[in-house]
Amino acid sequence: MTDISLLIVDDHPVVRDGLRGMFTAAGSGFTVLGEASGGREGVALALRLDPDVVLMDLRMPDGSGVEAIAELTRRGARSRILVLTTYDTDTDTLPAIEAGATGYLLKDAPREELFGAVRAAAEGRTVLSPAVATRLVTAVRAPAAQTADTTLSARESEILALVAKGTANRAIAAELFISEATVKTHLTHIYGKLGVNDRAAAVAAGYDRGILGRT
């Protein structure tokens, strides 16, 4: 049986080393083709190395995991993407799955569970940690008319207000002391929650739903 080829995308060297060592120690069955420390580098390596499975972290300084997943999906990459992160909030899980992730696992998963998840992802089967599965079911069952002002986080509302003032992403990042990539990730979440595709539409929806007050 041919080994499952892997690409590890995580901004923490210790995590990358640990994952590489874990899969290498497993013996036959897995081959780690490479590592990347950010979303942009991960996309480039995934397209070049064509691994069976990409282990993708979400929150990284050089391009978020959600952005990378969306780009690989858009480019028609063959690789299955298994999110491996410490975050299981709605603002992380839903965008990742919607962007095209095959599965979503938390970093506290036991080794054998991770191995099984990678094998399942390589076969195209969806893999979700119990906590994430529960959140997705809850989201599906939630009323479709749930108002956006209860959905947006405080930070997302803050960023939307700055967008409404015409503030550029770089200026928003400087004002909030976060990276520009993080601003873009928040905007992706905002667009998804408001059902829009750009800044102007997000602002219009914000006013329409009362998030930004009245025009």
C-alpha positions in Angstrom: 0.0 0.0 0.0 1.3 3.4 -0.9 2.1 5.8 1.9 -0.1 8.8 2.4 1.8 12.0 1.6 1.5 14.9 4.0 2.2 18.6 4.1 2.3 20.3 7.5 1.2 24.0 7.7 1.7 25.6 11.1 3.4 28.7 12.3 4.9 27.0 15.4 8.2 25.2 14.7 7.8 23.0 17.7 4.4 21.8 16.5 5.7 21.1 13.0 8.7 19.2 14.5 6.3 17.2 16.7 4.0 16.3 13.9 6.8 15.3 11.6 8.3 13.1 14.3 5.0 11.5 15.1 4.3 10.5 11.5 7.9 9.5 10.9 7.9 7.3 14.0 4.7 5.6 12.8 6.8 3.8 10.2 5.2 2.9 7.0 1.9 4.5 6.0 2.9 8.2 6.0 5.4 10.4 4.3 5.9 14.0 5.2 6.8 15.9 2.0 7.3 19.3 3.5 6.4 22.0 6.0 5.1 25.6 5.8 4.9 28.3 8.4 2.0 30.3 7.0 -1.0 30.1 4.7 0.6 31.7 1.6 3.7 29.4 1.8 1.3 26.4 2.4 -0.7 27.1 -0.7 2.5 27.4 -2.8 4.0 24.1 -1.4 0.7 22.3 -1.7 0.4 23.2 -5.4 4.0 22.2 -6.0 4.3 19.0 -3.9 0.7 17.8 -4.5 0.4 15.9 -1.1 -2.6 13.6 -0.4 -3.4 15.5 2.8 -2.5 19.0 4.1 -2.6 19.4 7.9 -3.6 23.1 8.2 -3.5 25.3 11.2 -5.9 28.3 11.1 -4.5 31.3 12.9 -1.1 32.2 11.3 0.6 35.5 10.7 1.4 34.9 7.0 -2.0 34.1 5.6 -4.7 32.4 7.6 -5.7 28.8 7.2 -9.2 29.7 6.0 -7.7 31.9 3.3 -5.3 29.1 2.3 -8.1 26.5 2.2 -10.3 28.8 0.0 -7.4 29.4 -2.4 -6.5 25.7 -2.7 -10.2 25.0 -3.4 -10.4 27.7 -6.0 -7.2 26.4 -7.7 -8.7 22.9 -7.8 -5.9 21.3 -5.7 -6.2 17.6 -5.4 -5.0 17.6 -1.7 -7.5 17.0 1.0 -7.3 19.5 3.8 -7.5 18.5 7.4 -7.6 21.4 9.8 -5.6 20.8 12.9 -5.9 23.6 15.4 -6.6 24.5 19.0 -9.7 26.6 18.1 -13.2 25.2 18.0 -15.3 28.4 18.0 -18.0 29.0 15.4 -16.0 31.8 13.8 -13.2 29.3 13.1 -15.0 26.0 12.3 -17.8 27.2 10.0 -15.6 29.3 7.6 -13.0 26.5 7.4 -15.6 23.9 6.5 -17.3 26.3 4.1 -14.0 27.1 2.4 -13.5 23.4 1.6 -11.8 21.6 4.5 -12.3 17.9 4.4 -12.1 17.6 8.2 -11.5 19.5 11.4 -9.6 18.1 14.3 -8.3 19.7 17.6 -4.6 19.5 18.6 -5.4 17.6 21.8 -6.6 14.6 19.8 -4.8 11.3 20.6 -2.2 10.2 18.2 -4.2 7.2 16.9 -7.2 9.5 16.3 -5.0 11.9 14.3 -3.7 9.0 12.2 -7.2 7.7 11.6 -8.3 11.2 10.6 -5.5 11.5 8.1 -6.4 8.2 6.5 -10.0 9.1 6.3 -9.2 12.5 4.8 -7.0 10.9 2.2 -10.0 8.8 1.2 -12.2 11.9 0.9 -14.2 11.1 4.0 -15.2 14.0 6.3 -13.6 13.9 9.8 -14.8 16.1 12.6 -13.9 16.2 16.3 -16.9 15.6 18.6 -16.8 19.3 19.8 -16.8 20.6 16.2 -19.5 18.2 15.1 -21.7 19.4 17.9 -21.2 23.1 16.9 -22.0 22.4 13.2 -25.2 20.6 14.1 -26.2 23.5 16.4 -25.4 26.0 13.6 -27.5 24.0 11.1 -30.4 23.9 13.5 -30.2 27.6 14.5 -33.0 29.8 13.0 -32.0 31.1 9.6 -33.2 34.5 10.6 -30.8 34.9 13.5 -29.8 38.5 13.6 -26.3 39.5 12.5 -25.7 41.8 15.6 -25.9 38.7 17.8 -23.6 36.7 15.4 -20.7 39.2 14.9 -18.1 39.1 17.7 -17.1 42.4 19.4 -13.9 42.5 17.3 -15.8 41.8 14.1 -18.3 44.6 14.9 -15.3 46.9 15.7 -13.7 46.1 12.3 -16.9 46.6 10.4 -17.3 50.1 12.0 -13.8 51.0 10.8 -14.6 49.7 7.4 -17.7 51.9 7.4 -15.5 54.9 8.0 -13.4 54.0 4.9 -10.4 52.8 6.9 -8.1 50.6 4.8 -7.0 47.1 6.1 -3.5 48.3 6.9 -4.8 51.2 8.9 -7.3 48.9 10.7 -4.5 46.6 11.6 -2.3 49.4 13.0 -5.2 50.8 15.0 -6.2 47.5 16.6 -2.6 46.2 17.0 -3.2 43.1 14.9 -1.7 41.9 11.6 -3.2 42.8 8.3 -3.7 39.1 7.6 -5.8 38.9 10.8 -8.0 41.8 9.6 -8.6 40.0 6.3 -9.6 36.9 8.2 -12.1 38.8 10.3 -13.5 40.4 7.1 -13.9 36.9 5.6 -15.9 35.9 8.7 -17.9 39.1 8.5 -18.8 38.6 4.8 -19.9 35.1 5.5 -22.1 36.0 8.4 -23.7 38.9 6.6 -24.0 37.0 3.3 -22.0 39.5 1.3 -18.9 39.5 -0.9 -17.3 42.9 -0.4 -16.7 45.8 1.9 -19.4 48.1 0.5 -22.0 45.4 0.8 -20.9 44.5 4.3 -21.3 48.2 5.3 -24.8 48.3 3.7 -25.8 45.1 5.5 -24.4 46.5 8.8 -26.6 49.6 8.5 -29.6 47.5 7.3 -29.4 45.2 10.3 -28.7 47.9 12.9 -25.1 46.9 13.6 -23.8 50.2 12.6 -26.8 52.3 13.7 -29.0 54.2 11.4 -28.1 55.9 8.2 
